[in-house]
Amino acid sequence: MRYSSIDLLRTIAIVVMVFVHFAENLSGIQLPITGLGAPLFAFLSGLSYRLWVDGLEANGTSEEEISKRSIRRGFFVFAVGFAFNIFVWLPEDTYNWDVLTMIGFSLLALNVLRRLPLAIPILVAVVSILVSPLLREMAGYQDYWKSGYFEVDLTLPDIMIGFFATGYFPLFPWMAHSIVGLVAGTLLAREQPVSCLEQSVESRDGSESFLSKAISNGLLPVFMGCTLITISCVLLAAKPWLPKGLATRFLGGWYMFPPTVEYVIATIGMATLLFGLTHRWVDRYRSRLFTDGMKETTKLCSRYSFTIYVLHHMAHLWPMWIYGYATGHETTYYWGKAMSLSWSVPLAILFLAICYFVLRLIGPDRRLGIESWMRWLCD
């Protein structure tokens, strides 16, 4: 079953990242939405993976075959992440550990976690969040970020430290977003259809637990999201009043680099809350505000989200690298100062418009782009 809410959220995540990257990389300006696209994208990778597995199981695919496809897909995304670093970010950033390498490895982990009781993935997500500040402290995080961006020596210890703790998207704590997405997808399968809910309202005697009702009604993601956002706000407000050791070691304020505990909890909460709300609005109750045209547009963007993510970097970074080299400067000379915001934002809009019209000509059901390569090689 395809969920329009996931298509909508994936479209939002891609649009946010396009605007953020054009503004930051070309103009050196951080938009208010900076730091919100990647967490949603990672969350949806875990959610979509769970639904993909459920679809295979419903079609009678064996457990062994599902694991093989999962592993192949994980390695595929991981390999595309490496190629992306080399050919888009340039070879010196091969080991900067961007979001694609993180998601690729997370898919390998999800293949194991999906078969365990739900409490285990939740525990792994919590531990990955709580242990990340300690790992950064042990690794000396600031030593890798002296110039404001991640730099690593090409030694195996430094490369592994970057992968686990100090890179742009280290496994700890970023894989927590994908794991929570897996949990949300698992709970989604336990919901009752709206028609069943309407038929059973009068028959309930109140003995059903609040948790069971929340799961069957599709409200649990909403409650979870609100709770996580509240916890993050409390931590942000309480930091000045907490013991110095606790505040400095575990809490760092609202930062994406490094991904602080408050930021990670809040963005997981944001993604979970958005999914809960859009799922009820779009999937369960089929709001008339979400028109057929919007449904087709978001389906189109969602189907090609992987491709759009890679292309939007190529569209704004390659011209900047080439122009820097052609004018006799370092390739990255114009990084963050190529143009004003009044130019970079319209360019982002233009890129999205071109993508829309080109993909509309292709259609959402044709097998083109990176997604088609993954299906051909992995499925």
C-alpha positions in Angstrom: 0.0 0.0 0.0 1.3 3.5 -0.9 0.8 6.2 1.7 0.4 9.7 0.3 1.5 11.2 3.6 5.0 9.7 3.0 5.1 11.2 -0.5 4.1 14.6 0.9 6.7 14.5 3.7 9.5 13.3 1.4 8.6 16.1 -1.0 8.8 18.6 1.9 12.2 17.2 2.9 13.6 17.5 -0.6 12.3 21.1 -1.1 13.7 22.2 2.3 17.1 20.7 1.5 17.2 22.3 -2.0 16.5 25.8 -0.5 18.9 25.3 2.4 21.8 24.1 0.3 21.4 26.7 -2.4 21.3 29.5 0.2 24.1 28.2 2.4 26.5 27.0 -0.3 26.1 29.8 -2.7 25.3 32.7 -0.4 26.7 31.6 3.0 23.4 32.3 4.7 21.5 29.8 6.9 17.7 29.9 6.4 15.4 29.4 9.4 14.6 25.9 8.0 18.2 24.9 8.1 18.7 21.5 9.8 15.1 20.3 9.3 15.3 18.5 5.9 17.9 15.9 6.6 16.3 14.5 9.8 13.0 14.1 8.1 14.7 12.4 5.1 16.5 10.0 7.4 13.3 9.2 9.4 11.4 8.5 6.2 14.2 6.1 5.0 13.5 3.9 8.0 9.7 4.2 7.7 9.8 3.4 4.0 12.1 0.5 4.6 9.6 -1.0 7.1 6.7 -0.7 4.6 8.9 -2.1 1.8 9.6 -5.2 3.9 5.9 -5.5 4.8 5.1 -5.5 1.1 7.6 -8.2 0.3 6.3 -10.4 3.2 2.7 -9.9 1.9 3.8 -11.1 -1.5 5.3 -14.3 0.0 9.0 -13.3 -0.4 11.2 -15.5 1.8 13.0 -14.1 4.8 16.3 -15.0 3.2 15.5 -13.1 0.0 14.3 -10.1 2.0 17.6 -10.0 3.8 19.6 -10.3 0.6 17.7 -7.5 -1.0 18.1 -5.3 2.2 21.8 -5.8 2.3 22.2 -5.1 -1.4 20.2 -1.9 -1.0 22.2 -0.8 2.0 25.5 -1.3 0.2 24.1 0.4 -2.9 23.1 3.6 -1.0 26.4 3.5 0.8 28.4 3.2 -2.4 26.4 6.0 -4.1 27.2 8.1 -1.0 30.9 7.5 -1.6 30.6 8.3 -5.3 28.6 11.4 -4.4 31.4 12.6 -2.0 34.1 12.1 -4.7 32.3 13.5 -7.8 30.2 16.2 -6.1 32.0 17.3 -3.0 35.4 16.6 -4.6 37.9 13.8 -3.8 39.3 15.5 -0.7 35.9 15.0 0.9 35.6 11.3 0.2 35.4 10.5 3.9 33.3 13.4 5.1 30.5 10.9 5.9 27.5 12.6 4.4 23.8 11.7 4.8 23.8 9.0 2.1 26.6 6.9 3.7 24.8 7.2 7.0 21.5 6.0 5.6 23.1 3.2 3.6 24.7 1.8 6.7 21.5 2.4 8.7 19.6 0.2 6.2 22.0 -2.7 7.0 21.3 -2.2 10.7 17.5 -2.0 10.1 17.7 -5.4 8.4 18.7 -6.8 11.8 16.5 -4.6 14.0 13.3 -5.3 12.1 13.3 -8.9 13.3 13.7 -8.0 17.0 11.0 -7.1 19.5 10.0 -3.4 19.2 11.6 -2.5 22.5 15.1 -3.4 21.2 15.1 -0.9 18.3 13.8 1.8 20.6 16.6 1.0 23.1 19.2 1.1 20.4 17.9 4.5 19.2 18.0 5.9 22.8 21.5 4.6 23.4 22.8 6.0 20.1 21.6 9.4 21.1 22.9 9.3 24.7 26.3 7.9 23.8 27.1 10.3 21.0 28.2 13.2 23.3 30.6 10.9 25.0 32.0 9.6 21.7 32.6 13.1 20.5 34.3 14.0 23.7 36.6 11.0 23.6 37.4 11.6 19.9 38.1 15.3 20.4 35.4 16.6 18.1 36.6 20.2 17.8 40.0 18.9 16.5 38.2 17.8 13.3 36.3 21.1 12.9 39.0 23.7 13.4 38.2 25.6 10.1 34.4 25.4 10.5 34.1 22.2 8.4 35.1 18.6 8.8 38.7 17.7 8.1 40.1 14.2 8.5 43.6 12.7 8.0 43.5 9.7 5.7 44.3 7.2 8.4 42.1 4.3 9.3 41.5 5.4 13.0 40.5 9.0 11.9 38.3 7.7 9.1 36.5 5.4 11.5 36.2 8.1 14.2 34.6 10.3 11.6 32.2 7.6 10.6 31.0 6.9 14.1 31.3 10.2 15.9 32.7 13.3 14.2 31.7 13.5 10.5 28.9 15.5 9.0 26.4 12.7 9.6 28.1 10.2 12.0 26.3 7.0 12.7 25.9 8.1 16.3 23.4 9.7 16.8 22.0 10.0 13.2 20.9 6.4 12.8 18.4 7.0 15.6 16.2 8.9 13.0 16.0 5.9 10.7 15.4 3.5 13.6 12.5 5.6 14.9 11.2 5.6 11.3 11.3 1.8 11.4 9.4 1.8 14.7 6.8 4.2 13.3 6.3 1.9 10.3 5.9 -1.1 12.6 3.2 0.7 14.5 1.5 1.8 11.3 0.9 -1.9 10.5 -1.0 -2.3 13.8 -3.6 0.5 13.1 -7.2 -0.2 12.4 -8.8 1.2 9.3 -11.1 4.1 9.8 -14.2 2.1 8.9 -13.3 -0.5 11.6 -12.9 2.2 14.1 -16.3 3.7 13.3 -18.0 0.3 13.7 -16.3 -0.5 17.0 -16.6 2.8 18.9 -19.9 1.9 20.6 -18.7 -1.6 21.5 -15.7 -0.5 23.6 -16.1 -0.7 27.3 -13.1 1.4 28.3 -11.0 -1.6 29.3 -8.6 -1.2 26.3 -5.3 0.5 27.3 -4.5 4.0 26.3 -1.5 2.7 24.3 -3.6 0.2 22.4 -6.1 2.9 21.5 -3.4 5.3 20.4 -1.9 2.7 18.1 -5.2 1.6 16.6 -6.3 5.2 16.1 -3.0 6.3 14.5 -2.5 8.8 17.3 0.6 7.4 18.8 3.1 9.1 16.4 1.4 12.4 17.3 1.8 11.8 21.1 5.4 10.6 20.6 6.3 13.6 18.5 4.8 16.1 21.0 6.5 14.3 23.9 10.0 14.4 22.3 9.7 18.0 21.3 8.6 18.9 24.8 11.6 17.0 26.3 13.9 18.9 24.0 12.4 22.2 25.0 12.8 21.3 28.7 16.4 20.4 28.2 17.1 23.6 26.4 15.5 25.6 29.1 17.0 23.7 32.0 20.6 23.7 30.8 21.7 26.8 32.8 20.3 25.2 35.9 21.8 21.7 35.6 25.1 20.6 37.1 28.0 21.9 35.0 29.4 18.4 34.2 26.0 17.2 32.9 25.2 20.4 31.0 28.6 20.5 29.2 29.0 16.8 28.5 25.5 15.9 27.4 23.8 19.1 26.4 25.1 21.5 23.8 22.2 23.7 22.8 20.5 23.7 19.4 23.2 22.7 16.9 23.3 20.4 13.9 27.1 20.2 13.8 27.6 18.6 16.2 24.2 17.0 16.5 23.4 17.8 20.1 21.0 15.7 22.2 18.4 18.5 22.2 18.6 18.9 18.4 18.3 15.1 17.7 15.4 14.6 20.1 13.6 17.6 18.7 14.1 16.7 15.1 13.0 13.1 15.7 10.0 14.5 17.4 9.3 16.8 14.5 9.5 14.0 12.0 7.3 11.7 14.1 4.7 14.5 14.7 4.6 15.5 11.1 4.1 11.9 10.0 1.3 11.4 12.6 -0.5 14.5 11.5 -0.2 14.0 7.8 -1.1 10.3 8.0 -4.4 11.1 9.8 -5.1 14.1 7.5 -4.1 12.6 4.1 -4.3 8.8 4.5 -6.9 8.1 7.1 -9.4 10.8 6.5 -8.5 11.9 2.9 -8.9 15.6 3.4 -10.3 17.5 0.4 -7.5 20.0 0.9 -5.1 17.5 -0.4 -6.2 17.5 -4.0 -5.6 14.9 -6.6 -3.1 17.3 -8.3 -1.1 17.6 -5.0 -1.2 13.8 -4.7 0.3 13.3 -8.1 2.9 16.0 -7.7 4.1 14.7 -4.3 4.1 11.1 -5.7 6.3 12.3 -8.5 8.8 14.0 -6.3 8.8 11.2 -3.8 9.5 8.5 -6.5 12.6 10.5 -7.7 13.7 12.0 -4.3 17.0 10.1 -4.3 17.8 11.4 -7.8 16.7 15.0 -7.0 18.9 15.0 -3.9 22.0 14.1 -5.9 21.1 16.4 -8.9 20.5 19.5 -6.8 24.0 19.3 -5.5 25.4 18.9 -9.0 23.3 21.8 -10.3 24.7 24.4 -7.9 28.1 23.0 -6.8 29.6 22.0 -10.1 29.2 25.4 -11.8 30.8 27.0 -8.6 33.7 24.6 -8.7 34.3 25.1 -12.5 34.1 28.9 -12.2 36.5 29.0 -9.4 39.0 26.9 -11.3 38.5 28.8 -14.5 39.2 32.2 -12.8 42.5 30.9 -11.5 41.4 30.4 -7.8 41.0 27.4 -5.7 38.1 25.2 -6.7 36.2 26.1 -3.6 37.1 29.8 -3.6 33.5 31.0 -4.2 32.1 28.7 -1.5 29.4 30.6 0.4 30.1 33.9 -1.5 29.2 33.2 -5.1 26.1 35.3 -5.1 23.6 37.1 -2.9 20.5 35.4 -1.4 18.3 37.3 -3.8 19.9 35.2 -6.6 20.4 31.8 -4.9 16.8 31.4 -3.7 15.3 32.1 -7.2 17.8 29.6 -8.6 16.5 27.0 -6.1 13.0 27.7 -7.3 14.1 27.4 -10.9 15.8 24.1 -10.2 12.7 22.7 -8.6 10.5 24.0 -11.5 12.8 22.3 -14.1 12.8 19.1 -12.1 9.0 19.1 -11.9 8.4 19.6 -15.6 11.0 17.1 -16.6 9.8 14.5 -14.2 6.2 15.2 -15.2 7.1 14.3 -18.8 8.8 11.1 -17.6 5.9 10.2 -15.3 6.0 8.8 -11.7 5.7 5.1 -12.8 8.6 4.9 -15.2 11.8 3.4 -14.0 14.5 6.0 -14.5 17.1 7.7 -12.2 19.1 6.3 -9.3 16.0 4.6 -7.9 15.8 2.5 -11.0 19.4 1.5 -10.8 18.8 0.4 -7.2 15.9 -1.8 -8.2 17.7 -3.3 -11.1 20.9 -4.1 -9.1 19.3 -5.0 -5.8 15.9 -6.5 -6.4 
